[in-house]
Amino acid sequence: MSEIDFTKPVCTRDFRSVRILCTDGPLLSEPVLGIVDGKSEVFSWRENGRYDPACFSGLDIINVTPEFLSWAQSVSADERTLQSAFAAGQRAALEHASNAGMLVPPGENEIAAQTAPELKGV
């Protein structure tokens, strides 16, 4: 995951707006603190925007243009849920094929993981 420019707009990987409170918080491993739209708690991230270092998460933060953020927020929650469910199904199918000894094109698992937000913790 590339570095985040905190002087530019950010949102979560699942398109929720984020208000960054600080980038020099007390936790050395997660110094970025912010509030996610629709959530009542303060979240912390790594400097690269990752919420969970072990996997991609819907709570990872990414840079976006204001136009993209406006468009993404106009997409209904039902559409986001449908897109996430489709991508989760795609990942499960690839994992099943791989576990069954079927040939899975190189990089397919990584692509599926990156194109779909994980809803863990959301």
KOLTI-960576 format. One record per residue (C-alpha): y, z, x; residue number from 1. Coordinates in pm, whole numbers, plus 50000, padded with zeros to 5 digits. Layout:
REM KOLTI-960576
atom y = Y	z = Z	x = X	n = NUM $
...
***
This chain:
REM KOLTI-960576
atom y = 50000	z = 50000	x = 50000	n = 1 $
atom y = 50336	z = 49907	x = 50143	n = 2 $
atom y = 50625	z = 50143	x = 50195	n = 3 $
atom y = 50850	z = 50224	x = 49901	n = 4 $
atom y = 51226	z = 50175	x = 49918	n = 5 $
atom y = 51358	z = 50481	x = 49733	n = 6 $
atom y = 51709	z = 50335	x = 49719	n = 7 $
atom y = 51574	z = 50077	x = 49470	n = 8 $
atom y = 51425	z = 50127	x = 49121	n = 9 $
atom y = 51067	z = 50254	x = 49099	n = 10 $
atom y = 50813	z = 50294	x = 48822	n = 11 $
atom y = 50452	z = 50402	x = 48803	n = 12 $
atom y = 50176	z = 50147	x = 48844	n = 13 $
atom y = 50125	z = 50174	x = 48466	n = 14 $
atom y = 50494	z = 50089	x = 48407	n = 15 $
atom y = 50646	z = 50428	x = 48324	n = 16 $
atom y = 50995	z = 50482	x = 48456	n = 17 $
atom y = 51033	z = 50745	x = 48728	n = 18 $
atom y = 51337	z = 50951	x = 48821	n = 19 $
atom y = 51311	z = 51047	x = 49187	n = 20 $
atom y = 51443	z = 51400	x = 49246	n = 21 $
atom y = 51405	z = 51406	x = 49625	n = 22 $
atom y = 51218	z = 51245	x = 49912	n = 23 $
atom y = 51217	z = 51549	x = 50138	n = 24 $
atom y = 51025	z = 51800	x = 49927	n = 25 $
atom y = 50849	z = 52106	x = 50068	n = 26 $
atom y = 50502	z = 51948	x = 50096	n = 27 $
atom y = 50471	z = 51749	x = 50418	n = 28 $
atom y = 50188	z = 51536	x = 50279	n = 29 $
atom y = 50368	z = 51469	x = 49947	n = 30 $
atom y = 50744	z = 51495	x = 50006	n = 31 $
atom y = 50852	z = 51273	x = 49716	n = 32 $
atom y = 50921	z = 51460	x = 49392	n = 33 $
atom y = 51004	z = 51302	x = 49059	n = 34 $
atom y = 50977	z = 51302	x = 48683	n = 35 $
atom y = 50765	z = 51042	x = 48499	n = 36 $
atom y = 50887	z = 50917	x = 48162	n = 37 $
atom y = 50687	z = 51084	x = 47885	n = 38 $
atom y = 50561	z = 51370	x = 48104	n = 39 $
atom y = 50696	z = 51724	x = 48117	n = 40 $
atom y = 50599	z = 51821	x = 48471	n = 41 $
atom y = 50734	z = 51730	x = 48814	n = 42 $
atom y = 50502	z = 51504	x = 49015	n = 43 $
atom y = 50468	z = 51464	x = 49391	n = 44 $
atom y = 50380	z = 51152	x = 49589	n = 45 $
atom y = 50316	z = 51048	x = 49945	n = 46 $
atom y = 50588	z = 50851	x = 50125	n = 47 $
atom y = 50398	z = 50528	x = 50052	n = 48 $
atom y = 50407	z = 50597	x = 49675	n = 49 $
atom y = 50043	z = 50701	x = 49638	n = 50 $
atom y = 49972	z = 50982	x = 49391	n = 51 $
atom y = 49608	z = 51022	x = 49494	n = 52 $
atom y = 49508	z = 50912	x = 49845	n = 53 $
atom y = 49145	z = 50857	x = 49740	n = 54 $
atom y = 49205	z = 50587	x = 49479	n = 55 $
atom y = 49463	z = 50373	x = 49305	n = 56 $
atom y = 49625	z = 50559	x = 49016	n = 57 $
atom y = 49844	z = 50475	x = 48721	n = 58 $
atom y = 50075	z = 50738	x = 48867	n = 59 $
atom y = 50127	z = 50554	x = 49198	n = 60 $
atom y = 50491	z = 50447	x = 49226	n = 61 $
atom y = 50601	z = 50096	x = 49309	n = 62 $
atom y = 50935	z = 49922	x = 49356	n = 63 $
atom y = 51045	z = 49703	x = 49067	n = 64 $
atom y = 51345	z = 49500	x = 48969	n = 65 $
atom y = 51543	z = 49639	x = 48675	n = 66 $
atom y = 51450	z = 49324	x = 48479	n = 67 $
atom y = 51079	z = 49380	x = 48537	n = 68 $
atom y = 51101	z = 49745	x = 48439	n = 69 $
atom y = 51282	z = 49651	x = 48118	n = 70 $
atom y = 51012	z = 49393	x = 48037	n = 71 $
atom y = 50726	z = 49628	x = 48124	n = 72 $
atom y = 50863	z = 49902	x = 47902	n = 73 $
atom y = 50893	z = 49656	x = 47614	n = 74 $
atom y = 50518	z = 49593	x = 47628	n = 75 $
atom y = 50356	z = 49820	x = 47374	n = 76 $
atom y = 50134	z = 50110	x = 47474	n = 77 $
atom y = 49849	z = 49938	x = 47288	n = 78 $
atom y = 49882	z = 49631	x = 47511	n = 79 $
atom y = 49885	z = 49847	x = 47825	n = 80 $
atom y = 49575	z = 50031	x = 47702	n = 81 $
atom y = 49401	z = 49701	x = 47630	n = 82 $
atom y = 49490	z = 49564	x = 47976	n = 83 $
atom y = 49367	z = 49884	x = 48142	n = 84 $
atom y = 49043	z = 49881	x = 47944	n = 85 $
atom y = 48981	z = 49517	x = 48036	n = 86 $
atom y = 49043	z = 49585	x = 48404	n = 87 $
atom y = 48823	z = 49898	x = 48397	n = 88 $
atom y = 48546	z = 49688	x = 48240	n = 89 $
atom y = 48592	z = 49426	x = 48511	n = 90 $
atom y = 48562	z = 49692	x = 48782	n = 91 $
atom y = 48251	z = 49841	x = 48616	n = 92 $
atom y = 48087	z = 49497	x = 48592	n = 93 $
atom y = 48156	z = 49427	x = 48960	n = 94 $
atom y = 48019	z = 49767	x = 49060	n = 95 $
atom y = 47708	z = 49716	x = 48847	n = 96 $
atom y = 47649	z = 49372	x = 48998	n = 97 $
atom y = 47691	z = 49510	x = 49348	n = 98 $
atom y = 47456	z = 49804	x = 49281	n = 99 $
atom y = 47197	z = 49567	x = 49131	n = 100 $
atom y = 47194	z = 49367	x = 49452	n = 101 $
atom y = 47380	z = 49071	x = 49304	n = 102 $
atom y = 47612	z = 48877	x = 49528	n = 103 $
atom y = 47973	z = 48986	x = 49468	n = 104 $
atom y = 48241	z = 48774	x = 49637	n = 105 $
atom y = 48408	z = 48959	x = 49926	n = 106 $
atom y = 48720	z = 49145	x = 49819	n = 107 $
atom y = 48650	z = 49130	x = 49445	n = 108 $
atom y = 48612	z = 49508	x = 49415	n = 109 $
atom y = 48940	z = 49564	x = 49599	n = 110 $
atom y = 49120	z = 49305	x = 49386	n = 111 $
atom y = 48997	z = 49464	x = 49063	n = 112 $
atom y = 49102	z = 49808	x = 49184	n = 113 $
atom y = 49450	z = 49687	x = 49274	n = 114 $
atom y = 49518	z = 49483	x = 48960	n = 115 $
atom y = 49437	z = 49759	x = 48716	n = 116 $
atom y = 49600	z = 50099	x = 48702	n = 117 $
atom y = 49364	z = 50395	x = 48703	n = 118 $
atom y = 49442	z = 50625	x = 48415	n = 119 $
atom y = 49319	z = 50935	x = 48598	n = 120 $
atom y = 49572	z = 51210	x = 48541	n = 121 $
atom y = 49782	z = 51004	x = 48301	n = 122 $
***
